[in-house]
Amino acid sequence: MQIIDGKLVAKLTRENIARQVQALPQDKLGKIGLAVILVGDDPASKVYVRNKINGCAEVGIASTLEAMSADSTFEEVAAKIEQFNADPEISGILLQLPVPKHLDEAALLHLIDPSKDVDGCHYVQKGKLWTGEPELIPCTPYGVMKLLDHYSIPLEGKNAVVVGRSNLVGKPLAQLLLDRNATVTVCHSRTRDLGSITSRADIVCVAIGKAKFLKADMVKEGAVVIDVGMDRDENGKLCGDVDFAEVAPKCSYITPVPGGVGPMTVTMLLQNTVTAYKLSRGIE
């Protein structure tokens, strides 16, 4: 059993991103920059945003944080997005989710210039992904693929099961696996006899937000298990959607929580920001 080390892969990937940033031409159109919009005071969101800002500093990307009050109107947030859309020194725009409930999240996301949509949430970027021409890929699925590639885990012809169908993780991850010629099954809360499906899979990716949901009897010997969950167990300890202690002995590869997929999400956001800059300048 091999533990997939997300911290190591994130470190190596960030070193590569820093080299890419260093090699970018500094033209009159402005330097590479990421704008993050945070609406409200959600403690978890503040932590995530801090990690993103710190990540930018680590690789040499300029960052701008726009912290807005929880009672900001749709028009106020929309105006800030439009400001960043027009700013040539902003290569990528990220609206930290979730936003306060009175705001129309989808409508705000779709106001972001698709060429600056480094979270891959705009329907234009989703359409490009779905038609086999991905540009800016949702960060967590992108990170999962990076991990699989780093460990040279074969995907072609493999039976892959994705448990979860969210727009941010489950659906785009399924599409990325399809693009690599895996045979993909997407399961969810309404799937009947889920264990019989996952137990036949060569690769199981779980992203449903239920602590220690995947048990040993739901996994076949030698499977690759990717845990995208970030939960708390009955003792308040950080854990994933996979019961690691139970499942790990049966796996050929498995991601831990923490230290697996998590470190890759911000890392691929940084990569998307570089990609957006290059696309805007026609740089290969």
ChimeraX attribute file (.defattr): number of C-alpha atoms within 10 A of each C-alpha:
attribute: neighborCount
match mode: 1-to-1
recipient: residues
	/A:1	13
	/A:2	13
	/A:3	15
	/A:4	23
	/A:5	19
	/A:6	25
	/A:7	16
	/A:8	15
	/A:9	21
	/A:10	24
	/A:11	14
	/A:12	12
	/A:13	19
	/A:14	22
	/A:15	14
	/A:16	14
	/A:17	24
	/A:18	19
	/A:19	13
	/A:20	16
	/A:21	20
	/A:22	13
	/A:23	9
	/A:24	14
	/A:25	13
	/A:26	10
	/A:27	8
	/A:28	8
	/A:29	11
	/A:30	14
	/A:31	17
	/A:32	23
	/A:33	22
	/A:34	27
	/A:35	23
	/A:36	20
	/A:37	22
	/A:38	23
	/A:39	24
	/A:40	18
	/A:41	14
	/A:42	14
	/A:43	9
	/A:44	9
	/A:45	17
	/A:46	16
	/A:47	10
	/A:48	14
	/A:49	20
	/A:50	13
	/A:51	15
	/A:52	22
	/A:53	20
	/A:54	14
	/A:55	18
	/A:56	23
	/A:57	13
	/A:58	15
	/A:59	20
	/A:60	17
	/A:61	22
	/A:62	17
	/A:63	22
	/A:64	15
	/A:65	15
	/A:66	14
	/A:67	13
	/A:68	16
	/A:69	13
	/A:70	16
	/A:71	12
	/A:72	14
	/A:73	15
	/A:74	14
	/A:75	11
	/A:76	12
	/A:77	20
	/A:78	15
	/A:79	13
	/A:80	13
	/A:81	22
	/A:82	14
	/A:83	11
	/A:84	22
	/A:85	22
	/A:86	10
	/A:87	12
	/A:88	15
	/A:89	19
	/A:90	23
	/A:91	30
	/A:92	29
	/A:93	26
	/A:94	24
	/A:95	23
	/A:96	17
	/A:97	14
	/A:98	13
	/A:99	19
	/A:100	17
	/A:101	8
	/A:102	11
	/A:103	18
	/A:104	11
	/A:105	15
	/A:106	11
	/A:107	12
	/A:108	17
	/A:109	23
	/A:110	14
	/A:111	15
	/A:112	22
	/A:113	18
	/A:114	23
	/A:115	22
	/A:116	27
	/A:117	29
	/A:118	31
	/A:119	26
	/A:120	27
	/A:121	22
	/A:122	23
	/A:123	14
	/A:124	17
	/A:125	23
	/A:126	22
	/A:127	12
	/A:128	15
	/A:129	20
	/A:130	16
	/A:131	11
	/A:132	12
	/A:133	12
	/A:134	15
	/A:135	20
	/A:136	28
	/A:137	26
	/A:138	27
	/A:139	24
	/A:140	25
	/A:141	25
	/A:142	23
	/A:143	26
	/A:144	26
	/A:145	18
	/A:146	19
	/A:147	23
	/A:148	16
	/A:149	12
	/A:150	14
	/A:151	13
	/A:152	9
	/A:153	14
	/A:154	14
	/A:155	20
	/A:156	14
	/A:157	13
	/A:158	16
	/A:159	18
	/A:160	27
	/A:161	25
	/A:162	25
	/A:163	27
	/A:164	21
	/A:165	19
	/A:166	13
	/A:167	13
	/A:168	17
	/A:169	23
	/A:170	23
	/A:171	18
	/A:172	23
	/A:173	27
	/A:174	23
	/A:175	18
	/A:176	21
	/A:177	21
	/A:178	19
	/A:179	17
	/A:180	14
	/A:181	15
	/A:182	21
	/A:183	18
	/A:184	21
	/A:185	16
	/A:186	17
	/A:187	19
	/A:188	16
	/A:189	10
	/A:190	7
	/A:191	11
	/A:192	10
	/A:193	8
	/A:194	15
	/A:195	15
	/A:196	12
	/A:197	18
	/A:198	26
	/A:199	18
	/A:200	17
	/A:201	25
	/A:202	24
	/A:203	29
	/A:204	27
	/A:205	28
	/A:206	27
	/A:207	22
	/A:208	24
	/A:209	16
	/A:210	17
	/A:211	18
	/A:212	20
	/A:213	16
	/A:214	24
	/A:215	16
	/A:216	20
	/A:217	14
	/A:218	17
	/A:219	25
	/A:220	18
	/A:221	17
	/A:222	16
	/A:223	23
	/A:224	26
	/A:225	29
	/A:226	26
	/A:227	29
	/A:228	28
	/A:229	25
	/A:230	19
	/A:231	19
	/A:232	16
	/A:233	13
	/A:234	7
	/A:235	6
	/A:236	8
	/A:237	9
	/A:238	14
	/A:239	20
	/A:240	29
	/A:241	26
	/A:242	31
	/A:243	17
	/A:244	21
	/A:245	11
	/A:246	13
	/A:247	21
	/A:248	25
	/A:249	15
	/A:250	18
	/A:251	20
	/A:252	18
	/A:253	21
	/A:254	26
	/A:255	26
	/A:256	25
	/A:257	21
	/A:258	19
	/A:259	16
	/A:260	25
	/A:261	29
	/A:262	22
	/A:263	20
	/A:264	28
	/A:265	20
	/A:266	24
	/A:267	26
	/A:268	27
	/A:269	27
	/A:270	29
	/A:271	24
	/A:272	26
	/A:273	30
	/A:274	24
	/A:275	23
	/A:276	24
	/A:277	26
	/A:278	18
	/A:279	15
	/A:280	14
	/A:281	12
	/A:282	8
	/A:283	11
	/A:284	6
